[in-house]
Amino acid sequence: MNLSWWRKNKDLWRLVFLLFLGQVVSFVMALMSFTSSLIANLGADTPLTLSFFAYLALALVYGGILIYRRQKLLVPWYWYLLLGFVDVQGNYLVNKAYQYSSITSVTILDCWTIAWVIILTWIFLGTRYTPWQFFGAAICVSGLVVVLLSDSGVGDGGGSRPILGDILVIAGTVFFALSNVGEEFCVKKKDRVEVVSMLSLFAMLVSIGQIAIVERKSLESVKWSSEIILAFFGYAAASFTFYSVVPFVMKMSGATLFNLSILTSDMWAVVIRIFFYKQHVDWLYYLAFALVVVGLIIYSKSEKNPTAAIEDEDPSSQDRLLDEETSDFRNQAAPM
């Protein structure tokens, strides 16, 4: 009886588990936004260095696991170099935006990634979406347009140059979308540990090169304090958790549903802005968040595991994916 009930509701529990993981990532993203904004407010204009320590921690941990396995790369190294490059640019542009715009504007506009992911997965991965899914995503994007309206002068957006900050965020979301789609393809066909370790390794190397070129003077002018050091540590810890959980979510769902699930990070950003920075939040932000939530509900209600060209068309493919994921966890845990 219980076993039959469990099997009958397997898809429901799978969705609940995915949404739970999405909220874990959402909370972590809010922490990343908070620490990055805090560092900018403390006078440290070092977005590349901020990401470097996160990539370093990931490369050490997951690279160590990969070396222990002593297995050949399943994906050519130059693809990981490209993936690492676009990920660095996305982090750089978004973290740079905190110098000019408020935490709420950056986190809400960061959701532009959804629109780019839908376009890229449609073109390159063959994912097909229903009209209701497009409608839900469009409502989400309309909420982001409200943020732009607020920052252009209708409301008090916050920040020294909010429009410049908004432009940087939107540009960063293009790179994030490229990274998300590339990561989705790799983790669904290859190994998650390899993807995280190699992406972080090449991203770390790219960061070092860019720091030497564009951020060296800014880094030398930073007046290090305990607050800045703790903020750097907090960002690195949050980023480590983010990059560790995201591939698992990507393999089970996909880049689009993942990006839609983490929209609630905006709510945490608003809470932080109100209680930590003591800043006024314009009513347009609440309208924007309401539109995003409505769009997410519409998308989720019509979501039926869109078929992607890289996945098996057999209806039982999703079940096999869960079984493979469980088996992966067991194999990774066995040597430990």
Secondary structure, DSSP 8 states (H G I E B T S, - for coil): -HHHHHHHTHHHHHHHHHHHHHHHHHHHHHHHHHHHHHHHHTT---HHHHHHHHHHHHHHHHHHHHHHHT---SS-HHHHHHHHHHHHHHHHHHHHHTTTS-HHHHHHHGGGHHHHHHHHIIIII-----HHHHHHHHHHHHHHHHHHHIIIIIS---SSSHHHHHHHHHHHHHHHHHHHHHHHHHHHHS-HHHHHHHHHHHHHHHHHHHIIIIIHHHHHT----HHHHHHHHHHHHHHHHHHHHHHHHHHHT-HHHHHHHGGGHHHHHHHHHHHTS-----HHHHHHHHHHHHHHHHHHHH------TTS--STTHHHHHHHHHHHHHHHHHS--
